[in-house]
Amino acid sequence: MYNSRMAKKKKTPENTIALNKKAKHDYFIEDTFEAGLVLQGWEVKSMREGRIQMTDSYIMVKDGELWWIGVSITPLLSASTHIHPDTYRSRKLLMKRKDIDKLIGQVDRKGFTLVPLSTYWIKGNAKLKIGLAKGKKDHDKRATEKDRDWQREKQRILKSG
């Protein structure tokens, strides 16, 4: 007999495009911010098809602006012939000046890092969730993993009763 609970998958919200799972493993996320993206038409179409890989990407501050570097958006095969898509081009992030200044201050003075966490759609616009993060050491990663395993085991024990 088939039980629907056995084939349970982790659900991501329908508006989520991509997640950076590696970020929470490598960093302590202190705060999150939302930024808009400056994209070309072919990039939007590719993102709608889920052809984005953001695991090794990062955010850099240059001339008082935020840039998303290292993200891979693979063009569709049906892309126009008169444009030459650049898969790894730097993409500008859109935020209010006050928020950008706050982030720059945190990065410069307190040693934080800006990490891309996820991309998603809001009212047809692509957004990027940015994490203000501090790097984890190896022993922190092990402790986090141990704690996560204990929480999972505890849930199993409680469930079986």
Sequence and secondary structure as in RCSB ss.txt:
>XXXX:A:sequence
MYNSRMAKKKKTPENTIALNKKAKHDYFIEDTFEAGLVLQGWEVKSMREGRIQMTDSYIMVKDGELWWIGVSITP
LLSASTHIHPDTYRSRKLLMKRKDIDKLIGQVDRKGFTLVPLSTYWIKGNAKLKIGLAKGKKDHDKRATEKDRDW
QREKQRILKSG
>XXXX:A:secstr
   TTTT      TTEEEE HHHHHHEEEEEEEEEEE   HHHHHHHHTT EE TT EEEEETTEEEEES EE  
 TT  TT    TT  EEEE  HHHHHHHHHHHHHH  EEEEEEEEEETTEEEEEEEEEEE  HHHHHHHHHHHHH
HHHHHHHHHH 
